[in-house]
Amino acid sequence: MPMPPPKASTEGPRDRQVFHEMGQLVRALETVGPSTSEDLAQQVGAAYWEEGRFDRALSFLIADGLAVRTADGRLQAL
């Protein structure tokens, strides 16, 4: 029996660094509570991250169900 095809996905392969970045985002949200993307980026020092890393980590965070957007658009850890 042949192997099934891989699941369809738009996400690229994850590297070890993105897991670390996701952890930083979760810890920041747990510490300060619901935050806007801009506030969260400031809290974790994302201005010093490689370009695109913050958005990528944030996308994975939401896709994995570790955070959600509230009705007012802020991010909240689960």
mmCIF file of the N, C-alpha and C atoms, coordinates in Angstrom:
data_MODEL
# 
_entry.id   MODEL 
# 
loop_
_atom_site.group_PDB 
_atom_site.id 
_atom_site.type_symbol 
_atom_site.label_atom_id 
_atom_site.label_alt_id 
_atom_site.label_comp_id 
_atom_site.label_asym_id 
_atom_site.label_entity_id 
_atom_site.label_seq_id 
_atom_site.pdbx_PDB_ins_code 
_atom_site.Cartn_x 
_atom_site.Cartn_y 
_atom_site.Cartn_z 
_atom_site.occupancy 
_atom_site.B_iso_or_equiv 
_atom_site.pdbx_formal_charge 
_atom_site.auth_seq_id 
_atom_site.auth_comp_id 
_atom_site.auth_asym_id 
_atom_site.auth_atom_id 
_atom_site.pdbx_PDB_model_num 
ATOM 1   N N  . MET A 1 1  ? 0.849   -1.175 0.000  1.00 0.00 ? 1  MET A N  1 
ATOM 2   C CA . MET A 1 1  ? 0.000   0.000  0.000  1.00 0.00 ? 1  MET A CA 1 
ATOM 3   C C  . MET A 1 1  ? 0.895   1.238  0.000  1.00 0.00 ? 1  MET A C  1 
ATOM 4   N N  . PRO A 1 2  ? 0.663   2.177  -0.920 1.00 0.00 ? 2  PRO A N  1 
ATOM 5   C CA . PRO A 1 2  ? 1.507   3.368  -0.977 1.00 0.00 ? 2  PRO A CA 1 
ATOM 6   C C  . PRO A 1 2  ? 1.240   4.307  0.197  1.00 0.00 ? 2  PRO A C  1 
ATOM 7   N N  . MET A 1 3  ? 2.239   5.113  0.485  1.00 0.00 ? 3  MET A N  1 
ATOM 8   C CA . MET A 1 3  ? 2.108   6.100  1.557  1.00 0.00 ? 3  MET A CA 1 
ATOM 9   C C  . MET A 1 3  ? 1.159   7.205  1.108  1.00 0.00 ? 3  MET A C  1 
ATOM 10  N N  . PRO A 1 4  ? 0.345   7.735  2.023  1.00 0.00 ? 4  PRO A N  1 
ATOM 11  C CA . PRO A 1 4  ? -0.529  8.845  1.653  1.00 0.00 ? 4  PRO A CA 1 
ATOM 12  C C  . PRO A 1 4  ? 0.308   10.097 1.405  1.00 0.00 ? 4  PRO A C  1 
ATOM 13  N N  . PRO A 1 5  ? -0.190  11.009 0.596  1.00 0.00 ? 5  PRO A N  1 
ATOM 14  C CA . PRO A 1 5  ? 0.562   12.232 0.347  1.00 0.00 ? 5  PRO A CA 1 
ATOM 15  C C  . PRO A 1 5  ? 0.615   13.072 1.614  1.00 0.00 ? 5  PRO A C  1 
ATOM 16  N N  . PRO A 1 6  ? 1.617   13.922 1.725  1.00 0.00 ? 6  PRO A N  1 
ATOM 17  C CA . PRO A 1 6  ? 1.676   14.792 2.911  1.00 0.00 ? 6  PRO A CA 1 
ATOM 18  C C  . PRO A 1 6  ? 0.483   15.727 2.935  1.00 0.00 ? 6  PRO A C  1 
ATOM 19  N N  . LYS A 1 7  ? 0.098   16.144 4.135  1.00 0.00 ? 7  LYS A N  1 
ATOM 20  C CA . LYS A 1 7  ? -1.047  17.038 4.251  1.00 0.00 ? 7  LYS A CA 1 
ATOM 21  C C  . LYS A 1 7  ? -0.737  18.372 3.575  1.00 0.00 ? 7  LYS A C  1 
ATOM 22  N N  . ALA A 1 8  ? -1.758  18.955 3.029  1.00 0.00 ? 8  ALA A N  1 
ATOM 23  C CA . ALA A 1 8  ? -1.586  20.267 2.389  1.00 0.00 ? 8  ALA A CA 1 
ATOM 24  C C  . ALA A 1 8  ? -1.284  21.296 3.465  1.00 0.00 ? 8  ALA A C  1 
ATOM 25  N N  . SER A 1 9  ? -0.337  22.130 3.199  1.00 0.00 ? 9  SER A N  1 
ATOM 26  C CA . SER A 1 9  ? 0.052   23.128 4.186  1.00 0.00 ? 9  SER A CA 1 
ATOM 27  C C  . SER A 1 9  ? 0.714   24.292 3.493  1.00 0.00 ? 9  SER A C  1 
ATOM 28  N N  . THR A 1 10 ? 0.458   25.466 4.014  1.00 0.00 ? 10 THR A N  1 
ATOM 29  C CA . THR A 1 10 ? 1.132   26.647 3.481  1.00 0.00 ? 10 THR A CA 1 
ATOM 30  C C  . THR A 1 10 ? 2.318   27.030 4.356  1.00 0.00 ? 10 THR A C  1 
ATOM 31  N N  . GLU A 1 11 ? 2.475   26.349 5.488  1.00 0.00 ? 11 GLU A N  1 
ATOM 32  C CA . GLU A 1 11 ? 3.591   26.694 6.367  1.00 0.00 ? 11 GLU A CA 1 
ATOM 33  C C  . GLU A 1 11 ? 4.852   25.982 5.918  1.00 0.00 ? 11 GLU A C  1 
ATOM 34  N N  . GLY A 1 12 ? 5.948   26.680 5.991  1.00 0.00 ? 12 GLY A N  1 
ATOM 35  C CA . GLY A 1 12 ? 7.226   26.086 5.645  1.00 0.00 ? 12 GLY A CA 1 
ATOM 36  C C  . GLY A 1 12 ? 7.760   25.288 6.811  1.00 0.00 ? 12 GLY A C  1 
ATOM 37  N N  . PRO A 1 13 ? 8.903   24.672 6.618  1.00 0.00 ? 13 PRO A N  1 
ATOM 38  C CA . PRO A 1 13 ? 9.473   23.906 7.721  1.00 0.00 ? 13 PRO A CA 1 
ATOM 39  C C  . PRO A 1 13 ? 9.843   24.825 8.890  1.00 0.00 ? 13 PRO A C  1 
ATOM 40  N N  . ARG A 1 14 ? 9.668   24.301 10.055 1.00 0.00 ? 14 ARG A N  1 
ATOM 41  C CA . ARG A 1 14 ? 9.997   25.079 11.252 1.00 0.00 ? 14 ARG A CA 1 
ATOM 42  C C  . ARG A 1 14 ? 11.438  24.790 11.656 1.00 0.00 ? 14 ARG A C  1 
ATOM 43  N N  . ASP A 1 15 ? 12.081  25.802 12.152 1.00 0.00 ? 15 ASP A N  1 
ATOM 44  C CA . ASP A 1 15 ? 13.418  25.604 12.678 1.00 0.00 ? 15 ASP A CA 1 
ATOM 45  C C  . ASP A 1 15 ? 13.369  25.715 14.201 1.00 0.00 ? 15 ASP A C  1 
ATOM 46  N N  . ARG A 1 16 ? 14.447  25.372 14.821 1.00 0.00 ? 16 ARG A N  1 
ATOM 47  C CA . ARG A 1 16 ? 14.504  25.376 16.284 1.00 0.00 ? 16 ARG A CA 1 
ATOM 48  C C  . ARG A 1 16 ? 14.257  26.776 16.840 1.00 0.00 ? 16 ARG A C  1 
ATOM 49  N N  . GLN A 1 17 ? 14.722  27.791 16.136 1.00 0.00 ? 17 GLN A N  1 
ATOM 50  C CA . GLN A 1 17 ? 14.596  29.164 16.610 1.00 0.00 ? 17 GLN A CA 1 
ATOM 51  C C  . GLN A 1 17 ? 13.133  29.596 16.723 1.00 0.00 ? 17 GLN A C  1 
ATOM 52  N N  . VAL A 1 18 ? 12.292  29.160 15.789 1.00 0.00 ? 18 VAL A N  1 
ATOM 53  C CA . VAL A 1 18 ? 10.891  29.594 15.835 1.00 0.00 ? 18 VAL A CA 1 
ATOM 54  C C  . VAL A 1 18 ? 10.197  29.061 17.089 1.00 0.00 ? 18 VAL A C  1 
ATOM 55  N N  . PHE A 1 19 ? 10.573  27.886 17.571 1.00 0.00 ? 19 PHE A N  1 
ATOM 56  C CA . PHE A 1 19 ? 9.991   27.375 18.810 1.00 0.00 ? 19 PHE A CA 1 
ATOM 57  C C  . PHE A 1 19 ? 10.398  28.251 19.999 1.00 0.00 ? 19 PHE A C  1 
ATOM 58  N N  . HIS A 1 20 ? 11.635  28.699 19.992 1.00 0.00 ? 20 HIS A N  1 
ATOM 59  C CA . HIS A 1 20 ? 12.106  29.611 21.039 1.00 0.00 ? 20 HIS A CA 1 
ATOM 60  C C  . HIS A 1 20 ? 11.332  30.928 20.975 1.00 0.00 ? 20 HIS A C  1 
ATOM 61  N N  . GLU A 1 21 ? 11.159  31.452 19.774 1.00 0.00 ? 21 GLU A N  1 
ATOM 62  C CA . GLU A 1 21 ? 10.435  32.714 19.604 1.00 0.00 ? 21 GLU A CA 1 
ATOM 63  C C  . GLU A 1 21 ? 8.975   32.573 20.026 1.00 0.00 ? 21 GLU A C  1 
ATOM 64  N N  . MET A 1 22 ? 8.360   31.459 19.696 1.00 0.00 ? 22 MET A N  1 
ATOM 65  C CA . MET A 1 22 ? 6.981   31.217 20.114 1.00 0.00 ? 22 MET A CA 1 
ATOM 66  C C  . MET A 1 22 ? 6.884   31.189 21.641 1.00 0.00 ? 22 MET A C  1 
ATOM 67  N N  . GLY A 1 23 ? 7.869   30.572 22.278 1.00 0.00 ? 23 GLY A N  1 
ATOM 68  C CA . GLY A 1 23 ? 7.898   30.541 23.741 1.00 0.00 ? 23 GLY A CA 1 
ATOM 69  C C  . GLY A 1 23 ? 7.994   31.935 24.334 1.00 0.00 ? 23 GLY A C  1 
ATOM 70  N N  . GLN A 1 24 ? 8.794   32.793 23.713 1.00 0.00 ? 24 GLN A N  1 
ATOM 71  C CA . GLN A 1 24 ? 8.907   34.169 24.181 1.00 0.00 ? 24 GLN A CA 1 
ATOM 72  C C  . GLN A 1 24 ? 7.554   34.877 24.086 1.00 0.00 ? 24 GLN A C  1 
ATOM 73  N N  . LEU A 1 25 ? 6.849   34.653 22.990 1.00 0.00 ? 25 LEU A N  1 
ATOM 74  C CA . LEU A 1 25 ? 5.556   35.301 22.803 1.00 0.00 ? 25 LEU A CA 1 
ATOM 75  C C  . LEU A 1 25 ? 4.546   34.818 23.840 1.00 0.00 ? 25 LEU A C  1 
ATOM 76  N N  . VAL A 1 26 ? 4.507   33.523 24.077 1.00 0.00 ? 26 VAL A N  1 
ATOM 77  C CA . VAL A 1 26 ? 3.577   32.972 25.074 1.00 0.00 ? 26 VAL A CA 1 
ATOM 78  C C  . VAL A 1 26 ? 3.888   33.530 26.452 1.00 0.00 ? 26 VAL A C  1 
ATOM 79  N N  . ARG A 1 27 ? 5.164   33.532 26.838 1.00 0.00 ? 27 ARG A N  1 
ATOM 80  C CA . ARG A 1 27 ? 5.536   34.045 28.164 1.00 0.00 ? 27 ARG A CA 1 
ATOM 81  C C  . ARG A 1 27 ? 5.160   35.510 28.314 1.00 0.00 ? 27 ARG A C  1 
ATOM 82  N N  . ALA A 1 28 ? 5.360   36.292 27.273 1.00 0.00 ? 28 ALA A N  1 
ATOM 83  C CA . ALA A 1 28 ? 4.998   37.713 27.333 1.00 0.00 ? 28 ALA A CA 1 
ATOM 84  C C  . ALA A 1 28 ? 3.489   37.875 27.494 1.00 0.00 ? 28 ALA A C  1 
ATOM 85  N N  . LEU A 1 29 ? 2.709   37.106 26.747 1.00 0.00 ? 29 LEU A N  1 
ATOM 86  C CA . LEU A 1 29 ? 1.253   37.204 26.859 1.00 0.00 ? 29 LEU A CA 1 
ATOM 87  C C  . LEU A 1 29 ? 0.771   36.726 28.225 1.00 0.00 ? 29 LEU A C  1 
ATOM 88  N N  . GLU A 1 30 ? 1.400   35.702 28.778 1.00 0.00 ? 30 GLU A N  1 
ATOM 89  C CA . GLU A 1 30 ? 1.019   35.215 30.103 1.00 0.00 ? 30 GLU A CA 1 
ATOM 90  C C  . GLU A 1 30 ? 1.370   36.233 31.176 1.00 0.00 ? 30 GLU A C  1 
ATOM 91  N N  . THR A 1 31 ? 2.449   36.974 30.965 1.00 0.00 ? 31 THR A N  1 
ATOM 92  C CA . THR A 1 31 ? 2.902   37.948 31.959 1.00 0.00 ? 31 THR A CA 1 
ATOM 93  C C  . THR A 1 31 ? 2.066   39.219 31.951 1.00 0.00 ? 31 THR A C  1 
ATOM 94  N N  . VAL A 1 32 ? 1.819   39.772 30.767 1.00 0.00 ? 32 VAL A N  1 
ATOM 95  C CA . VAL A 1 32 ? 1.141   41.066 30.684 1.00 0.00 ? 32 VAL A CA 1 
ATOM 96  C C  . VAL A 1 32 ? -0.327  40.976 30.303 1.00 0.00 ? 32 VAL A C  1 
ATOM 97  N N  . GLY A 1 33 ? -0.770  39.800 29.880 1.00 0.00 ? 33 GLY A N  1 
ATOM 98  C CA . GLY A 1 33 ? -2.163  39.650 29.479 1.00 0.00 ? 33 GLY A CA 1 
ATOM 99  C C  . GLY A 1 33 ? -2.365  40.017 28.020 1.00 0.00 ? 33 GLY A C  1 
ATOM 100 N N  . PRO A 1 34 ? -3.625  40.091 27.597 1.00 0.00 ? 34 PRO A N  1 
ATOM 101 C CA . PRO A 1 34 ? -3.919  40.378 26.195 1.00 0.00 ? 34 PRO A CA 1 
ATOM 102 C C  . PRO A 1 34 ? -3.214  41.638 25.704 1.00 0.00 ? 34 PRO A C  1 
ATOM 103 N N  . SER A 1 35 ? -2.638  41.549 24.511 1.00 0.00 ? 35 SER A N  1 
ATOM 104 C CA . SER A 1 35 ? -1.853  42.652 23.951 1.00 0.00 ? 35 SER A CA 1 
ATOM 105 C C  . SER A 1 35 ? -2.101  42.770 22.459 1.00 0.00 ? 35 SER A C  1 
ATOM 106 N N  . THR A 1 36 ? -1.872  43.957 21.932 1.00 0.00 ? 36 THR A N  1 
ATOM 107 C CA . THR A 1 36 ? -1.904  44.129 20.484 1.00 0.00 ? 36 THR A CA 1 
ATOM 108 C C  . THR A 1 36 ? -0.623  43.533 19.911 1.00 0.00 ? 36 THR A C  1 
ATOM 109 N N  . SER A 1 37 ? -0.613  43.281 18.631 1.00 0.00 ? 37 SER A N  1 
ATOM 110 C CA . SER A 1 37 ? 0.593   42.753 17.982 1.00 0.00 ? 37 SER A CA 1 
ATOM 111 C C  . SER A 1 37 ? 1.763   43.715 18.171 1.00 0.00 ? 37 SER A C  1 
ATOM 112 N N  . GLU A 1 38 ? 1.480   45.003 18.055 1.00 0.00 ? 38 GLU A N  1 
ATOM 113 C CA . GLU A 1 38 ? 2.530   46.007 18.194 1.00 0.00 ? 38 GLU A CA 1 
ATOM 114 C C  . GLU A 1 38 ? 3.113   46.013 19.604 1.00 0.00 ? 38 GLU A C  1 
ATOM 115 N N  . ASP A 1 39 ? 2.237   45.951 20.613 1.00 0.00 ? 39 ASP A N  1 
ATOM 116 C CA . ASP A 1 39 ? 2.709   45.922 22.001 1.00 0.00 ? 39 ASP A CA 1 
ATOM 117 C C  . ASP A 1 39 ? 3.502   44.648 22.276 1.00 0.00 ? 39 ASP A C  1 
ATOM 118 N N  . LEU A 1 40 ? 3.016   43.532 21.754 1.00 0.00 ? 40 LEU A N  1 
ATOM 119 C CA . LEU A 1 40 ? 3.711   42.265 21.956 1.00 0.00 ? 40 LEU A CA 1 
ATOM 120 C C  . LEU A 1 40 ? 5.095   42.309 21.319 1.00 0.00 ? 40 LEU A C  1 
ATOM 121 N N  . ALA A 1 41 ? 5.180   42.850 20.121 1.00 0.00 ? 41 ALA A N  1 
ATOM 122 C CA . ALA A 1 41 ? 6.472   42.966 19.440 1.00 0.00 ? 41 ALA A CA 1 
ATOM 123 C C  . ALA A 1 41 ? 7.441   43.801 20.274 1.00 0.00 ? 41 ALA A C  1 
ATOM 124 N N  . GLN A 1 42 ? 6.945   44.871 20.866 1.00 0.00 ? 42 GLN A N  1 
ATOM 125 C CA . GLN A 1 42 ? 7.796   45.718 21.704 1.00 0.00 ? 42 GLN A CA 1 
ATOM 126 C C  . GLN A 1 42 ? 8.227   44.971 22.967 1.00 0.00 ? 42 GLN A C  1 
ATOM 127 N N  . GLN A 1 43 ? 7.321   44.213 23.567 1.00 0.00 ? 43 GLN A N  1 
ATOM 128 C CA . GLN A 1 43 ? 7.619   43.487 24.805 1.00 0.00 ? 43 GLN A CA 1 
ATOM 129 C C  . GLN A 1 43 ? 8.720   42.453 24.621 1.00 0.00 ? 43 GLN A C  1 
ATOM 130 N N  . VAL A 1 44 ? 8.769   41.825 23.443 1.00 0.00 ? 44 VAL A N  1 
ATOM 131 C CA . VAL A 1 44 ? 9.772   40.777 23.214 1.00 0.00 ? 44 VAL A CA 1 
ATOM 132 C C  . VAL A 1 44 ? 11.003  41.281 22.467 1.00 0.00 ? 44 VAL A C  1 
ATOM 133 N N  . GLY A 1 45 ? 11.027  42.570 22.136 1.00 0.00 ? 45 GLY A N  1 
ATOM 134 C CA . GLY A 1 45 ? 12.188  43.115 21.431 1.00 0.00 ? 45 GLY A CA 1 
ATOM 135 C C  . GLY A 1 45 ? 12.270  42.657 19.985 1.00 0.00 ? 45 GLY A C  1 
ATOM 136 N N  . ALA A 1 46 ? 11.133  42.486 19.334 1.00 0.00 ? 46 ALA A N  1 
ATOM 137 C CA . ALA A 1 46 ? 11.101  41.970 17.960 1.00 0.00 ? 46 ALA A CA 1 
ATOM 138 C C  . ALA A 1 46 ? 11.802  42.879 16.961 1.00 0.00 ? 46 ALA A C  1 
ATOM 139 N N  . ALA A 1 47 ? 12.014  44.127 17.313 1.00 0.00 ? 47 ALA A N  1 
ATOM 140 C CA . ALA A 1 47 ? 12.737  45.038 16.415 1.00 0.00 ? 47 ALA A CA 1 
ATOM 141 C C  . ALA A 1 47 ? 14.154  44.535 16.163 1.00 0.00 ? 47 ALA A C  1 
ATOM 142 N N  . TYR A 1 48 ? 14.677  43.728 17.067 1.00 0.00 ? 48 TYR A N  1 
ATOM 143 C CA . TYR A 1 48 ? 16.032  43.186 16.935 1.00 0.00 ? 48 TYR A CA 1 
ATOM 144 C C  . TYR A 1 48 ? 16.054  41.796 16.322 1.00 0.00 ? 48 TYR A C  1 
ATOM 145 N N  . TRP A 1 49 ? 14.883  41.234 16.037 1.00 0.00 ? 49 TRP A N  1 
ATOM 146 C CA . TRP A 1 49 ? 14.791  39.926 15.409 1.00 0.00 ? 49 TRP A CA 1 
ATOM 147 C C  . TRP A 1 49 ? 15.037  40.070 13.915 1.00 0.00 ? 49 TRP A C  1 
ATOM 148 N N  . GLU A 1 50 ? 15.439  38.998 13.299 1.00 0.00 ? 50 GLU A N  1 
ATOM 149 C CA . GLU A 1 50 ? 15.598  38.973 11.844 1.00 0.00 ? 50 GLU A CA 1 
ATOM 150 C C  . GLU A 1 50 ? 14.256  39.305 11.188 1.00 0.00 ? 50 GLU A C  1 
ATOM 151 N N  . GLU A 1 51 ? 14.296  39.977 10.055 1.00 0.00 ? 51 GLU A N  1 
ATOM 152 C CA . GLU A 1 51 ? 13.083  40.415 9.379  1.00 0.00 ? 51 GLU A CA 1 
ATOM 153 C C  . GLU A 1 51 ? 12.116  39.246 9.120  1.00 0.00 ? 51 GLU A C  1 
ATOM 154 N N  . GLY A 1 52 ? 10.858  39.450 9.477  1.00 0.00 ? 52 GLY A N  1 
ATOM 155 C CA . GLY A 1 52 ? 9.824   38.450 9.254  1.00 0.00 ? 52 GLY A CA 1 
ATOM 156 C C  . GLY A 1 52 ? 9.677   37.405 10.341 1.00 0.00 ? 52 GLY A C  1 
ATOM 157 N N  . ARG A 1 53 ? 10.631  37.350 11.268 1.00 0.00 ? 53 ARG A N  1 
ATOM 158 C CA . ARG A 1 53 ? 10.595  36.299 12.294 1.00 0.00 ? 53 ARG A CA 1 
ATOM 159 C C  . ARG A 1 53 ? 9.413   36.472 13.252 1.00 0.00 ? 53 ARG A C  1 
ATOM 160 N N  . PHE A 1 54 ? 9.131   37.721 13.644 1.00 0.00 ? 54 PHE A N  1 
ATOM 161 C CA . PHE A 1 54 ? 8.034   37.949 14.577 1.00 0.00 ? 54 PHE A CA 1 
ATOM 162 C C  . PHE A 1 54 ? 6.717   37.497 13.964 1.00 0.00 ? 54 PHE A C  1 
ATOM 163 N N  . ASP A 1 55 ? 6.433   37.922 12.739 1.00 0.00 ? 55 ASP A N  1 
ATOM 164 C CA . ASP A 1 55 ? 5.180   37.550 12.085 1.00 0.00 ? 55 ASP A CA 1 
ATOM 165 C C  . ASP A 1 55 ? 5.072   36.042 11.902 1.00 0.00 ? 55 ASP A C  1 
ATOM 166 N N  . ARG A 1 56 ? 6.186   35.406 11.575 1.00 0.00 ? 56 ARG A N  1 
ATOM 167 C CA . ARG A 1 56 ? 6.190   33.952 11.397 1.00 0.00 ? 56 ARG A CA 1 
ATOM 168 C C  . ARG A 1 56 ? 5.892   33.245 12.718 1.00 0.00 ? 56 ARG A C  1 
ATOM 169 N N  . ALA A 1 57 ? 6.573   33.644 13.776 1.00 0.00 ? 57 ALA A N  1 
ATOM 170 C CA . ALA A 1 57 ? 6.343   33.028 15.086 1.00 0.00 ? 57 ALA A CA 1 
ATOM 171 C C  . ALA A 1 57 ? 4.912   33.268 15.557 1.00 0.00 ? 57 ALA A C  1 
ATOM 172 N N  . LEU A 1 58 ? 4.398   34.461 15.313 1.00 0.00 ? 58 LEU A N  1 
ATOM 173 C CA . LEU A 1 58 ? 3.035   34.784 15.710 1.00 0.00 ? 58 LEU A CA 1 
ATOM 174 C C  . LEU A 1 58 ? 2.031   33.938 14.933 1.00 0.00 ? 58 LEU A C  1 
ATOM 175 N N  . SER A 1 59 ? 2.266   33.741 13.658 1.00 0.00 ? 59 SER A N  1 
ATOM 176 C CA . SER A 1 59 ? 1.382   32.904 12.842 1.00 0.00 ? 59 SER A CA 1 
ATOM 177 C C  . SER A 1 59 ? 1.357   31.468 13.354 1.00 0.00 ? 59 SER A C  1 
ATOM 178 N N  . PHE A 1 60 ? 2.532   30.918 13.657 1.00 0.00 ? 60 PHE A N  1 
ATOM 179 C CA . PHE A 1 60 ? 2.604   29.564 14.193 1.00 0.00 ? 60 PHE A CA 1 
ATOM 180 C C  . PHE A 1 60 ? 1.912   29.475 15.554 1.00 0.00 ? 60 PHE A C  1 
ATOM 181 N N  . LEU A 1 61 ? 2.084   30.506 16.362 1.00 0.00 ? 61 LEU A N  1 
ATOM 182 C CA . LEU A 1 61 ? 1.487   30.538 17.697 1.00 0.00 ? 61 LEU A CA 1 
ATOM 183 C C  . LEU A 1 61 ? -0.032  30.419 17.605 1.00 0.00 ? 61 LEU A C  1 
ATOM 184 N N  . ILE A 1 62 ? -0.621  31.163 16.697 1.00 0.00 ? 62 ILE A N  1 
ATOM 185 C CA . ILE A 1 62 ? -2.072  31.139 16.524 1.00 0.00 ? 62 ILE A CA 1 
ATOM 186 C C  . ILE A 1 62 ? -2.504  29.826 15.878 1.00 0.00 ? 62 ILE A C  1 
ATOM 187 N N  . ALA A 1 63 ? -1.770  29.381 14.851 1.00 0.00 ? 63 ALA A N  1 
ATOM 188 C CA . ALA A 1 63 ? -2.113  28.134 14.160 1.00 0.00 ? 63 ALA A CA 1 
ATOM 189 C C  . ALA A 1 63 ? -2.056  26.934 15.101 1.00 0.00 ? 63 ALA A C  1 
ATOM 190 N N  . ASP A 1 64 ? -1.125  26.953 16.042 1.00 0.00 ? 64 ASP A N  1 
ATOM 191 C CA . ASP A 1 64 ? -0.984  25.838 16.991 1.00 0.00 ? 64 ASP A CA 1 
ATOM 192 C C  . ASP A 1 64 ? -1.957  25.941 18.161 1.00 0.00 ? 64 ASP A C  1 
ATOM 193 N N  . GLY A 1 65 ? -2.739  27.008 18.213 1.00 0.00 ? 65 GLY A N  1 
ATOM 194 C CA . GLY A 1 65 ? -3.722  27.160 19.282 1.00 0.00 ? 65 GLY A CA 1 
ATOM 195 C C  . GLY A 1 65 ? -3.139  27.579 20.610 1.00 0.00 ? 65 GLY A C  1 
ATOM 196 N N  . LEU A 1 66 ? -1.961  28.174 20.591 1.00 0.00 ? 66 LEU A N  1 
ATOM 197 C CA . LEU A 1 66 ? -1.345  28.634 21.843 1.00 0.00 ? 66 LEU A CA 1 
ATOM 198 C C  . LEU A 1 66 ? -1.795  30.037 22.211 1.00 0.00 ? 66 LEU A C  1 
ATOM 199 N N  . ALA A 1 67 ? -2.380  30.737 21.245 1.00 0.00 ? 67 ALA A N  1 
ATOM 200 C CA . ALA A 1 67 ? -2.913  32.074 21.467 1.00 0.00 ? 67 ALA A CA 1 
ATOM 201 C C  . ALA A 1 67 ? -4.076  32.290 20.510 1.00 0.00 ? 67 ALA A C  1 
ATOM 202 N N  . VAL A 1 68 ? -4.954  33.193 20.890 1.00 0.00 ? 68 VAL A N  1 
ATOM 203 C CA . VAL A 1 68 ? -6.098  33.549 20.047 1.00 0.00 ? 68 VAL A CA 1 
ATOM 204 C C  . VAL A 1 68 ? -6.215  35.064 19.996 1.00 0.00 ? 68 VAL A C  1 
ATOM 205 N N  . ARG A 1 69 ? -6.935  35.517 18.991 1.00 0.00 ? 69 ARG A N  1 
ATOM 206 C CA . ARG A 1 69 ? -7.262  36.942 18.918 1.00 0.00 ? 69 ARG A CA 1 
ATOM 207 C C  . ARG A 1 69 ? -8.602  37.135 19.627 1.00 0.00 ? 69 ARG A C  1 
ATOM 208 N N  . THR A 1 70 ? -8.664  38.127 20.496 1.00 0.00 ? 70 THR A N  1 
ATOM 209 C CA . THR A 1 70 ? -9.903  38.446 21.205 1.00 0.00 ? 70 THR A CA 1 
ATOM 210 C C  . THR A 1 70 ? -10.816 39.238 20.274 1.00 0.00 ? 70 THR A C  1 
ATOM 211 N N  . ALA A 1 71 ? -12.029 39.504 20.722 1.00 0.00 ? 71 ALA A N  1 
ATOM 212 C CA . ALA A 1 71 ? -13.006 40.234 19.905 1.00 0.00 ? 71 ALA A CA 1 
ATOM 213 C C  . ALA A 1 71 ? -12.497 41.619 19.512 1.00 0.00 ? 71 ALA A C  1 
ATOM 214 N N  . ASP A 1 72 ? -11.662 42.214 20.356 1.00 0.00 ? 72 ASP A N  1 
ATOM 215 C CA . ASP A 1 72 ? -11.141 43.548 20.035 1.00 0.00 ? 72 ASP A CA 1 
ATOM 216 C C  . ASP A 1 72 ? -9.815  43.497 19.271 1.00 0.00 ? 72 ASP A C  1 
ATOM 217 N N  . GLY A 1 73 ? -9.415  42.303 18.825 1.00 0.00 ? 73 GLY A N  1 
ATOM 218 C CA . GLY A 1 73 ? -8.217  42.169 17.985 1.00 0.00 ? 73 GLY A CA 1 
ATOM 219 C C  . GLY A 1 73 ? -6.916  41.963 18.724 1.00 0.00 ? 73 GLY A C  1 
ATOM 220 N N  . ARG A 1 74 ? -6.960  41.956 20.054 1.00 0.00 ? 74 ARG A N  1 
ATOM 221 C CA . ARG A 1 74 ? -5.733  41.719 20.806 1.00 0.00 ? 74 ARG A CA 1 
ATOM 222 C C  . ARG A 1 74 ? -5.418  40.231 20.852 1.00 0.00 ? 74 ARG A C  1 
ATOM 223 N N  . LEU A 1 75 ? -4.204  39.898 21.218 1.00 0.00 ? 75 LEU A N  1 
ATOM 224 C CA . LEU A 1 75 ? -3.765  38.507 21.330 1.00 0.00 ? 75 LEU A CA 1 
ATOM 225 C C  . LEU A 1 75 ? -3.809  38.078 22.786 1.00 0.00 ? 75 LEU A C  1 
ATOM 226 N N  . GLN A 1 76 ? -4.239  36.848 23.009 1.00 0.00 ? 76 GLN A N  1 
ATOM 227 C CA . GLN A 1 76 ? -4.330  36.317 24.364 1.00 0.00 ? 76 GLN A CA 1 
ATOM 228 C C  . GLN A 1 76 ? -3.812  34.883 24.374 1.00 0.00 ? 76 GLN A C  1 
ATOM 229 N N  . ALA A 1 77 ? -2.967  34.573 25.339 1.00 0.00 ? 77 ALA A N  1 
ATOM 230 C CA . ALA A 1 77 ? -2.450  33.207 25.500 1.00 0.00 ? 77 ALA A CA 1 
ATOM 231 C C  . ALA A 1 77 ? -3.566  32.313 26.018 1.00 0.00 ? 77 ALA A C  1 
ATOM 232 N N  . LEU A 1 78 ? -3.510  31.057 25.620 1.00 0.00 ? 78 LEU A N  1 
ATOM 233 C CA . LEU A 1 78 ? -4.505  30.087 26.102 1.00 0.00 ? 78 LEU A CA 1 
ATOM 234 C C  . LEU A 1 78 ? -3.933  29.240 27.212 1.00 0.00 ? 78 LEU A C  1 
# 
